[in-house]
Amino acid sequence: MTHGGAGAIFALFALVVLALPIILVWIFRGVGNLHKRRVIGLIELAILVVSTVLIFTGIGALQSIGFGTASIILISMLLTPIIFKNRV
């Protein structure tokens, strides 16, 4: 990642700081089926970890794929508790 990508990494870091506590609270204290919440939440966290690893590789194409995937999964982590709010 070049120095120009630092602004994009900062935006991803801000999304991580916002989305991670929200999804963890939803996994462990949310409303609905506990098993489904844990499966959905832990899959999202696993995808985020893989995306983060891809961002810090030395190959440009993998960095782009990791950045795009991390952006999408972080936004979905913010929306997941809202989408599954009324599903019991």
MARPAPA-297701 format. One record per residue (C-alpha): chain; residue number from 1; x, y, z. Coordinates in Angstrom, 1 decimal, padded with zeros to 4 digits. Layout:
N
{drengu:A&sekol:NUM&c1:X&c2:Y&c3:Z}
...
This chain:
88
{drengu:A&sekol:1&c1:000.0&c2:000.0&c3:000.0}
{drengu:A&sekol:2&c1:001.4&c2:003.4&c3:-001.0}
{drengu:A&sekol:3&c1:001.4&c2:006.5&c3:001.2}
{drengu:A&sekol:4&c1:-001.6&c2:007.7&c3:-000.7}
{drengu:A&sekol:5&c1:-003.6&c2:004.7&c3:000.6}
{drengu:A&sekol:6&c1:-003.1&c2:005.9&c3:004.2}
{drengu:A&sekol:7&c1:-006.3&c2:007.9&c3:004.1}
{drengu:A&sekol:8&c1:-008.2&c2:004.9&c3:003.0}
{drengu:A&sekol:9&c1:-006.7&c2:002.8&c3:005.7}
{drengu:A&sekol:10&c1:-007.6&c2:005.5&c3:008.3}
{drengu:A&sekol:11&c1:-011.2&c2:005.3&c3:007.1}
{drengu:A&sekol:12&c1:-011.2&c2:001.5&c3:007.5}
{drengu:A&sekol:13&c1:-009.7&c2:001.8&c3:010.9}
{drengu:A&sekol:14&c1:-012.5&c2:004.2&c3:011.9}
{drengu:A&sekol:15&c1:-015.1&c2:001.7&c3:010.6}
{drengu:A&sekol:16&c1:-013.4&c2:-001.1&c3:012.6}
{drengu:A&sekol:17&c1:-013.6&c2:001.0&c3:015.8}
{drengu:A&sekol:18&c1:-017.2&c2:001.7&c3:015.2}
{drengu:A&sekol:19&c1:-018.4&c2:-001.7&c3:013.9}
{drengu:A&sekol:20&c1:-016.5&c2:-004.1&c3:016.1}
{drengu:A&sekol:21&c1:-018.1&c2:-003.2&c3:019.4}
{drengu:A&sekol:22&c1:-021.6&c2:-003.1&c3:017.8}
{drengu:A&sekol:23&c1:-021.3&c2:-006.6&c3:016.3}
{drengu:A&sekol:24&c1:-019.8&c2:-008.0&c3:019.5}
{drengu:A&sekol:25&c1:-022.6&c2:-006.6&c3:021.7}
{drengu:A&sekol:26&c1:-025.1&c2:-007.9&c3:019.2}
{drengu:A&sekol:27&c1:-023.5&c2:-011.4&c3:019.1}
{drengu:A&sekol:28&c1:-023.5&c2:-011.8&c3:022.9}
{drengu:A&sekol:29&c1:-026.4&c2:-009.7&c3:024.1}
{drengu:A&sekol:30&c1:-028.7&c2:-009.3&c3:021.1}
{drengu:A&sekol:31&c1:-032.3&c2:-010.4&c3:020.6}
{drengu:A&sekol:32&c1:-033.1&c2:-013.6&c3:018.7}
{drengu:A&sekol:33&c1:-031.7&c2:-017.0&c3:018.2}
{drengu:A&sekol:34&c1:-028.3&c2:-017.2&c3:019.9}
{drengu:A&sekol:35&c1:-026.9&c2:-019.8&c3:017.6}
{drengu:A&sekol:36&c1:-027.8&c2:-017.9&c3:014.4}
{drengu:A&sekol:37&c1:-026.3&c2:-014.6&c3:015.9}
{drengu:A&sekol:38&c1:-023.1&c2:-016.3&c3:016.8}
{drengu:A&sekol:39&c1:-022.7&c2:-018.0&c3:013.4}
{drengu:A&sekol:40&c1:-023.5&c2:-014.8&c3:011.5}
{drengu:A&sekol:41&c1:-021.2&c2:-012.6&c3:013.7}
{drengu:A&sekol:42&c1:-018.3&c2:-015.0&c3:013.8}
{drengu:A&sekol:43&c1:-018.4&c2:-015.5&c3:010.0}
{drengu:A&sekol:44&c1:-018.3&c2:-011.7&c3:009.6}
{drengu:A&sekol:45&c1:-015.3&c2:-011.5&c3:012.0}
{drengu:A&sekol:46&c1:-013.5&c2:-014.3&c3:010.1}
{drengu:A&sekol:47&c1:-014.0&c2:-012.5&c3:006.8}
{drengu:A&sekol:48&c1:-012.7&c2:-009.3&c3:008.3}
{drengu:A&sekol:49&c1:-009.6&c2:-011.0&c3:009.6}
{drengu:A&sekol:50&c1:-008.8&c2:-012.5&c3:006.2}
{drengu:A&sekol:51&c1:-009.5&c2:-009.2&c3:004.5}
{drengu:A&sekol:52&c1:-007.1&c2:-007.4&c3:006.9}
{drengu:A&sekol:53&c1:-004.4&c2:-010.0&c3:006.2}
{drengu:A&sekol:54&c1:-004.9&c2:-009.4&c3:002.4}
{drengu:A&sekol:55&c1:-004.6&c2:-005.6&c3:002.8}
{drengu:A&sekol:56&c1:-001.1&c2:-006.0&c3:004.3}
{drengu:A&sekol:57&c1:000.3&c2:-008.4&c3:001.7}
{drengu:A&sekol:58&c1:002.8&c2:-007.1&c3:-000.8}
{drengu:A&sekol:59&c1:000.7&c2:-007.9&c3:-003.9}
{drengu:A&sekol:60&c1:-001.3&c2:-005.0&c3:-005.2}
{drengu:A&sekol:61&c1:-004.2&c2:-007.0&c3:-006.6}
{drengu:A&sekol:62&c1:-004.7&c2:-008.8&c3:-003.2}
{drengu:A&sekol:63&c1:-004.5&c2:-005.5&c3:-001.4}
{drengu:A&sekol:64&c1:-007.3&c2:-004.2&c3:-003.6}
{drengu:A&sekol:65&c1:-009.4&c2:-007.3&c3:-003.0}
{drengu:A&sekol:66&c1:-008.8&c2:-007.1&c3:000.7}
{drengu:A&sekol:67&c1:-009.7&c2:-003.5&c3:000.9}
{drengu:A&sekol:68&c1:-012.9&c2:-003.9&c3:-001.0}
{drengu:A&sekol:69&c1:-013.9&c2:-006.9&c3:001.0}
{drengu:A&sekol:70&c1:-013.1&c2:-005.2&c3:004.3}
{drengu:A&sekol:71&c1:-015.1&c2:-002.2&c3:003.4}
{drengu:A&sekol:72&c1:-018.1&c2:-004.2&c3:002.4}
{drengu:A&sekol:73&c1:-018.0&c2:-006.5&c3:005.5}
{drengu:A&sekol:74&c1:-017.5&c2:-003.5&c3:007.9}
{drengu:A&sekol:75&c1:-020.6&c2:-001.8&c3:006.5}
{drengu:A&sekol:76&c1:-022.5&c2:-005.1&c3:006.7}
{drengu:A&sekol:77&c1:-021.4&c2:-005.4&c3:010.3}
{drengu:A&sekol:78&c1:-023.0&c2:-002.1&c3:011.1}
{drengu:A&sekol:79&c1:-026.2&c2:-003.1&c3:009.3}
{drengu:A&sekol:80&c1:-026.5&c2:-006.7&c3:010.6}
{drengu:A&sekol:81&c1:-028.0&c2:-005.8&c3:014.0}
{drengu:A&sekol:82&c1:-030.6&c2:-003.6&c3:012.4}
{drengu:A&sekol:83&c1:-031.6&c2:-006.1&c3:009.7}
{drengu:A&sekol:84&c1:-032.0&c2:-009.0&c3:012.3}
{drengu:A&sekol:85&c1:-033.5&c2:-006.8&c3:015.0}
{drengu:A&sekol:86&c1:-037.1&c2:-008.0&c3:014.7}
{drengu:A&sekol:87&c1:-036.4&c2:-011.6&c3:013.6}
{drengu:A&sekol:88&c1:-036.9&c2:-014.0&c3:016.5}
